[in-house]
Structure formats: structure tokens, C-alpha cells
Amino acid sequence: MPVDEEQVEYLDLVCSMTPTEFEKYCGEILRGYAEAEQLKDFTITHNTDLTSHDGTYQIDLYATFTAMGSKFKVICECKRYKNKVNREKVVVLHDKIRSLGAQKGILLSTNGFQSGAIQYAKEHGIALIRVYDNRAEFYSHSNGTDIYDENDPFIRGEKLMPPYKAVNCTAQSSDARRVYPTKAILRSCYEEMFRLMKEQYGIESPSLEEINLENLKEYT
């Protein structure tokens, strides 16, 4: 039976990496995504134990970052398998997320995912990523769907924020004063995002008084 290009890439990856090396490789992939998205205070730890009320869990990759003044925790599992990952593995990751109070979960695999695993991941907001030698393919995004979800704080925030800005300046002055979006518009956007963060993730966000809207990079 002929071997297709995807199988060759998969076999090359399996032959060249131990399970531990694959986990570290996945960590570098996620670190690359974090840098590209400019996540604030991003850290990622390989092979760590986390303790909750119901026991201690071994975690392949544990990532944290700060967004909108709140700390987010991400649990990542790496599966260097010859077969597709089944639904049970995604259920186990979901249980860890809930027990440890994490906000996101990511499962990375060398050989894809069964249909039941993909469906469960989409329903519960878990990202599924198939890793190749030189690229990564998303099967499910962490917002639980591949389309716009108005209940996801980050997607909702992107939709709410004005796509452009206006400034007022003169030829005699090098300082530009923002006139649009106004403070009232920014305040309304952040209030909605903070509301969804608490509703979806149980995260208490900083009060708007703690945020200097004038210093937001994307609008100054």
C-alpha cells in the first residue's frame, strides 16, 4: 500500500523523537504561538505536578499568561501515538482542567483524533492540534468552535473593539491626541469582556478604575 505525504511526515517525526522530546517540541510550538500573539507574562513548564483538592496530577505542559489583568492557566497534554487519539483521552484532560481550575486545555498529537474526540473537544472548549515535522494543524480551537462564538471573551472583545482610531494633531505639535475611540467606548468594551470572563471562566478581573485606558497600546 502506498504511503501518502502526511504519513511520511508522521513517520519521520516518530522515528526521530522520544515521547519526552516530543513533549518539549510541543512546548516550543506553543511558545512560538505565544510570542506571535504577544501574550503577556507567558510561561510554560514541562513535566510538572499540580495539586488540587482531589489529588496530584502530572501535567506534560503547563502554561500561564496574563490577559486583561487576569492570570490564565492552560493544561496541555502531548500524545505521541501511532493511532488517532480517542474520546477518552480528551475526557481525561477535561477532568484535569476542572479539578485544577484551569481556563484552557490543549491536546497535541502526532496522528490526529477520532471523530468522537473532536466532537467532545468542540463541545467543551478544548483545542486539538496535530503536530507534524514542520507545521501544526488545528482540529478544534479552544473557544469550542471553529466559527464566531459571541460568548468567548476574547473573540467578543475583538468584535467589539473599533477596527480603527482617529487622532487630532497639528503641524506645530508632535503629540497626537486620540479622539476615537472615546474613553466611553473603550470602557463599554472592557466591561463586556470582563463580564464574560467572570461568567465563562470564573475569573475576577480588575476594576476599570485600575486600568488606565489612555495607556492601551492599540489605541494610543
N, C-alpha and C positions, 0 to 999 in steps of 0.2 A: 504494500500500500504506500503510495507516495506521501511524503511528509511536506505539509504546507509551510509557508514562511513563518507564521506565528508559532508553530510547533518547534521549528528550528531555533527561534529566539528563546523560547521557553527552555528547550533542552540545553542551550548554551548557558543560560542563567543557572539552572540546577546543577550542571556539571562543574561550574566554576565557584559556587558558593556553598559554604556550610549554612545550617539554619541560623547560627549566630551572625555570620557575615551578612546574610540576607536581612536580618533584623536591623543591623547597622546601616545597610544600604537603604532600607526603607526610611530610616531616620534622616538620612541625608536628603532623600527626596522630599520629605515633609519640611525639612529645614529650608530647602530651596523654595517651596511654595510660600513659606512664612516670610522669607526675605523678599520675594516678588510682590507679596501683598503688604509688605511693610508692617507686619504685626508688631505691636509694641511689647517690650519685655518678654519676647518669646524665648522659652527654654524647652529642651527636650532631653529626657533621660532614658537610657537604655537599661532594660532588665532591672526593674526596681520592685520592691514590695510596698504595697499600700494597705493600711489597716482601716477597717470600718467597724461598725457595731456588730457585724455578723462574721467577722474573721479577717484574715490577711490574704491578699490577692497578689499573685505575681503578675506584673504587667510588662509586656515586651517593650513598649514605648509610652512614656508619659510626658505629655506636652502641656505647657501653660502659656497664656498670653493675656495681655490687658486690652480691653476694648471698652470705650465709653465709661472709663473709670472703674470697671469691674474686672475681677480675675476670672478667666475661663480655664477649665480643666478638661483635657482631652485624653481619653484612653484609647490606645492603639494596639491592635493585635496583628501579628505577621504570620502567615501560613505558607511555608514553602512545601506545597503539596503537588503530587503527581495528578491528582484528581481535583475536580471542582469542589469548592467549599460548600458544605450543605447548610441547611437552615439552622440546625442545632448549634453550630459554631457562632452564628450571628445572635442567637437567643442567649447564649452564654455571655457574649460581650455585652449585650443589653442589660443582663442581670448585674454585671460588674459596674456598668455605668450608674445604674440606680443605687447600688449599695454604697458606692464611693462618692456619690453626689457630684459626678462629673456632668458637664454640659454637652459634651460631644463624644462620639465614638467613631473610630476609623478601623476598618479591617482590610489589610493588604494581602494579596495572594498572588502566587505565580501562575495559577492555571484557571482563573475565573471563578464563577459562582453558579450554583444551581438556581433554577428559577424561583424556588421557594425561599432561598436565601435572599435573593434580590427583592422579592416582594416584601418580605419581613423587614428588610433594611429600609426600604422606602417608607413603609408604614410607621417606623419608629425613629426616623431621622438619623440613620447610621450610614456613613459613607463607605462605599465598597470600591476598592481600587485594585485593578490587575496590574502588576509590575512586570515590565519587560526589561531587556538589557538596556535599552536606550529611551524608553518612554513609559508613561503610566496612563492607564485608561480607566475612566470613571464609569462604574456601573450604576451607582446610586450616589447622589450628593447628600451632604449632611443636613440639608434642610428638609429631607424626607421626600423630595420630589424633584424631577428634572425640569419643572415648569415653575412659574412665579407663584410663590406661596405668600399671601399677604400677612400671614401670622408669624413669619420669620422676622425677627427684629432687624437683622442686617439687610435683608432684601427689602423689607418695608422702608428702612431708612434710606436706602439708595433711591427708591422710588419717590420718597417724599422730598429729598434734598433738591433744590433748584439745580438744573444742569449748567447754569451759567451765573456769572456775577457782573455787577456794574460798579464802577468806581468813579469818583469825582476828583479831578485834579486840574491843575493849571500849568501853563508853561513856566511860570515863575516858581513852582513848587515841585520838589521831587517826591513828596509824600502823597500817596493816593488814599482817599477815604472811601471805604465801601459804602455804597448806598443801597445795594441789593445783592443778596437777600438781607432783609432787615433783621434786627435782633428778635422781633416778634415772630418772624417766620422760622428762624433757627430754633427759638425756644419751643415753638409748637412741634417741630420735627423731633427734637430730642425728648420732649415729654411723651410722644407716642412711642418712640423706640424704648425708652425706659419702662414704660407701662408693659410693653410686650416682653421685655427681658425678664421682668418680675413674674409675669403670667406664664411664660414658656419655660424659664429656667430657674425660677425662684431666687433670682439674684437681686439684691438691693443695690440700686445704682446711686451714685452721688446726687445730691440735690443740685438743681440748676444754679443755685447761688454759689456752689463750689466750682462751677465751670465758667471760665472767662470766655464768653462767646466771641470776643474780639480777637482771641488768640488762636482760633481754629485755623489750621494751616490752609485747608482747602478753600477758605472763604476770606482770607485776609490778603 
